[in-house]
Amino acid sequence: MKIAVITLPLHTNYGGLLQAYALKSVLDEMGHEAEVIDIRDKMQLPKGPGALFLYAKRGLMKLFKGSAAPEVFREIRYRRELPALSVNTSVFVNGLIKPRVVGSYSEIREGEYDAFVVGSDQVWRPRFFGKIEDAFLAFAEGWSVKRVAYAASFGTDQLEYEYMQLEACSRLLGLFDGVSVREDSAVGMCAEWLECDKAVHVLDPVMLLNAGIYRKLASSTDVSEKTGGIMTYILDPSSEKSHVIDFMQKVSGMKVHDSSVYPYVNDRPVEERVVPSLEQWLASFMNADFIITDSFHGCVLAIMLHKRFIATGNSRRGMARLNSLLSMFGLEMRLVHGIDPEDDGEFFLSDIDWEETDRILAERRTLSLDFLRVSLGME
């Protein structure tokens, strides 16, 4: 079958790029022809009733905080800067994902695809997707196609949908042949919010591929020197996370190598905010002895590459993602929100039972791949 993959725009988000690559690869390996759809008009100005409030809030912040406040129409600047910021990651996107670029989903015509797979990542989070109904294939309503949600994520366990959105998305989800979600809590959310009782919990697409594929990608970069030590990858810096990093550096005696990137923090020139390649990012995980991250996909890679790690809480982006992932592998104690002054760090530096995590991964991978096959009518 020819399959269109509907996911978040292929920006500079490493985890988003890697999951799109993984899902396409899995579908291709099953014998399908998978094509990732990339919406290029990515940084649209906010619309709707909340837009006026947002602009007013930014305007007041600008008035009282000056240069420290966000730009009133910062989406315009992001759109302008994106080609420069993503010059390295676009090599991976264009070379390995090879997406179909469209300005809107209305450009897709009936009969072009036999199936649509929605996912993964936070495709069901309205603040990230744009017109959220399209994440439930509103643009393809009435078409004779297979409809599958694979590891779709709400990103949070809090309701962010308006009433009319819930009504439309519930009706559209009822047309799906298979529904799966990335977080265990989302199974209940589908039932409660969207009246869908057939949702199942599956692995993130990144975990469907063998870890050797990511090692091979990492080895393709010229960053081959093994730095060792502690690698940090932090999406949302905070004093608590800095304290965790300082603590682990002190108790372990290891050097810290920061791989965090902040392309949209505008206090530096564009050329200083260009995001390194995805292969370089993977190499930083490969070369580390220990990882500290608040990223979902950072934790995914730590588990797959057998790296001791700490996950630091990231409530702004939603804790459901980390809680679900770590509890699946019995690693809940690796999630911290701070460090106890009496802690000596011994637990975090101790080895993880990788034999057990690999067993769980293999079992979950089989179930997740079976879901895809059945939903697409292969079994």
N, C-alpha and C positions, 0 to 999 in steps of 0.2 A: 504493500500500500504506500501511497504518497501521503506523508503525514506532516502537518504544520505544527510546530511547537510554539505555543504562546507563553511568553515569559516576560520578565521585566526588561526594559531597554538595556542593551549591552554597553554600559558606561565604562567606568574605571573600577567598578566593584569586583574585586578578585573572586569572591565567593559566587557572585552572580554569574560571572563568566565561566567559572569552572563547572558549575552545576548545569549550565546550558550545554557546554561541550560534552559533559558526561551523559546527559539524557539523549542528546543527538547520537552519540556514539553507541549507546545501548540499543536504540531503535534501529540504527543502521546494521548493527551486528545481528539483530533479529531478522534481517532480510528486507526491512522497509527502506524507503527513501525519505529520510527526515530532513526537514528544512526549518530552521529557526527563524521566526519572524522578528525583525528588529525595527521598532518604531524610532525613526531618527529625529522627529520633532520632539525632543525629549524634555526640554526645560520650558514648558508652557507656563504662562502667567496663570496664577490661581483664578478660578472662576466661581460663580455661584454666590450665594448670600454671605459666605464667610470671607470672600475676597476683600470687600470694602473694609471690614474690621481689621483684616491682616495688614492692609496697606496703611490704615490709620495708626495701628500699633507701631509699625516700623517707622512711620513718619515721626511719631512722638518720641520714639527711642533715638532717632537721628537728631532730633531737636535738643534732647537733654544729654545724650551720651556722645554726640559728635561722631568721630571716626571709629569709635569702639562699637557702634551700633551697626546692625545689618543694613545693607542697602535696601531702599524701598522697593526697587524692582530688580532684585538680585538675579532672578531667573534669566533676565535678558543677558546679563554679564556671563552667567554660567554657560548659556547657549553659545555665546561668542567665543568663550575660552576653551570649550570642550575639545575641539579638534587638536589643539596644542597639548592639553593635559593628557589626552588619551593616545598620543602618538605611538607609545610603546605597546600598550595593551591592544591597540587596533591591529597590530601585526598578528597577534594570536587570534583575534576575532575573525579577521579576513582570511587568514591562512588555514585555520583549523575548524572554525565554526561555519564560516562561509554563509552568513545569514542572507535572507531576502530582506532588503531594506524597503520599507514603505513609510508613507507619511501618516497613514491612518489605516485602521482595519477595513474600512470601507473599500479600499483598493483591492481586497481579496475577492475573487469572484467564485460563485457557485460552480462546482465541477473541477476546480483546480486541485483539490485535495480530497482524499478518501476518508481522512480522519484528522481530528484536532486533539492534541495533547496539551492541556493547560498545566504549566508548572515548570520547574519548581520555584522556590523562593517565595517572597511575600506577595504573590500575585493577587491574593484576595484581601489585601489591605488597601482601602480606598485612597489613603494619602500617598501611596506609592504608584498606583496603577493608572490614575487618570479617570477615565470613564469605567467605573468598576464593572458595569454590566458586560463590557466586552471581555472581561476575564472569565465570564460565564458563557461566552460565545453568543452574545446578543446579535452580533453582526452576521452570524450564520444561522439564525433561527429559521426553521422551515426547510433547511437543507438536509438532504439524505446523506449523512456522514456519521462516522463513529465519533463520540465525544467522551473524552477521558480526562479526568483531573489526576495528575500524578504529583504526589508530595506537595500539594498546594498548601500555602501557609497564610494564616491571618496575621502572623507576626506578633500577636498579643492575645491575651485572653479577655480583653475588654472590648465591648461592642463599639465599633467605629462606623457602623452603617446608619444611614438615615432610613426612616420607615419605608419610603418609596423604593429605595435601593434594595432593602430586604425583600420586599414583595416581588420585585422583578428578578432578583438573583435566585430566590427560592424557586420560582417557576422555571427559570432556565436550567437550574441544577437538576430539576426533575427529569430533564431530557437526556441526562448523561448516562452512558453505558457503564461507566465505572467511576467511582469517586474515592480518592485516597488523599490523605493529608500527612504533613510532615511532623506535626506535634500530636502526642496522644490526647491532649486536652481538646484538640480541634475536632475529634470524633464527636464529642458531646456538643460542641458549638454548632456543628453542622446540623445535628438533630434539633437543638433548641432554637437556633436562629433561622435556619434555612429549611427546616422540616425534611431533612434528609437523614434517613436512618441506615443508609447503606455504606457510609464512609468507613474506610479502614486506615489503619496507621501503617505507613511504609517508610523505608529509608530515604534519606536525601539522595538525589541522583549521584552525587560525588562518591557515595559509598557503594554504588553498584559496580564500579570499575575496580580492577585490581590495583593495589598500591604501587605495583611496579610501573604502571603507566605514568603516575605522577613522578616517580623517581626518574623515569626516562625524560620527561619534560624538563625536570629540574636540571638534569645533567646536560641538557642542550644549551644552557646558558654559559657564558664565559665566566660567571661567578662560581668557580669550581673550588676555591679555597675553603676548607672546612674551618669556620670561625669558632665552632663549639660554643660553650657558655650558654647564657640565658638569652633567648630570642623573645622580644616583646612585640606584639601586634595588637595595638589598642585603637579601637574606633572612636571612643568617647573618653578622652583623658579626664581624670579627676584626682583630687588629693588622696583619696582612699586607694586608688589604683597605684599611684606613685609610691605610696607607703608599702603596698604589697611588693612591688618591684624592689624597693630599697631593702626591705626585710629579707627577701630571698637572695639578693646579692650578698648581703651580710652573712647569712647563715650558711650559704653554699660556697662562698669564696669565688664564684664564677663571675666573669665579665658579662656585661649586659650589652646586647646588640639590638637596637631598635629598628624594626621594619615597618613601623606605622607610617601611614601616608595621609595627608590632609589637603587634598587638591583644591578644596573649595574654601579654605581659610585664606582670606584675601589680604593678609598683612605682609605678603611676600610677592615678588614679581612672578609672573606666570612661569617663566623658565625654571624657577626654583621649586615649582609645585607639580612638575611633570611626574606622572606616576611611573615607577619602574615596571618592566615587563612582568607578565604573569609568571613566566619561567623563573625570573629572579626571585619573585615572591616565594614560589615553591622551594627554590634552593635555600632560602633562609630558614625554612622549616627543616629541610633535609640536614642542614649543617649544624643545627642546634642540639645541645644536650638537654635543654629544658625550655619549656615554652610558657609564657604568661600572656593570656589573651582574653578579650571580652567579646570575641567574634565567634558566631556559631560555626562557620566554616573553618575558623582557626582551630576550634576544638575537634572538628571532624578530621582534619589532617593530622592533628596530634595523635588521635586514636589510631588512624590508619597507618601512620608512619612509626608507631611505637615510641612516642616521645613522652616522657614524664611532663606533666603540665599542671597549671592552675588556671581555672576559668574565673574571671572576675565578673561580678554581677553587672548587668547592663540594663537597668530597669527602664531607661528611656526608650530603648529599642524593643523591649518586651522580654520578660524572663522566661516565658513559656518555652521558648526555643531551646535554651540551655538546659532547663529543668528536664524537658522531655528527652533530649539527647543523652544527657549524663545518666539519668535513671535507667534508660534502656540498657546501658552497659555496666550498671552498678557502680558508677563513678561519681555519685552525688557529692561525696565528701571533697571532691576536687573543686567544687564551686564555693568561692569565698566572697564575702562582702567587706571584709576587713581582716586584720590579723590580731589574734589574741596576744597581748604583751607577754604572756607566760609561754607562748608557743616556741618550740625550738626548731620548727621546720622539718623535723625528722619524717613526719608522715608524708609531706609533699615530695621530699627527696627520695622516698623509698620507691622500689620498683612496683610497677603495675603488673597484674596477672594478665599478660598479653595473650597467653594461650586461651584464657576464658573470653577475653574480648574478641578474639578471632573466631571463636566458636559461635558467639552470639551474632557476630557480623555475618558469618556464612549462613546461619539459619535465617536471619532477617533478609539477607540478600535473595535467598531462594524464594521466600514468600513474596517479596516485592516484585521480583521478575515474573513470578507466576501471575500476580495481579495484572501486570501490564499485558501479558500474553492473553489472558482470559478476557480482559476488557476490550482488547483489540480484535477479539474473535479468532484468535489463533489456536485455541484449545476448546 
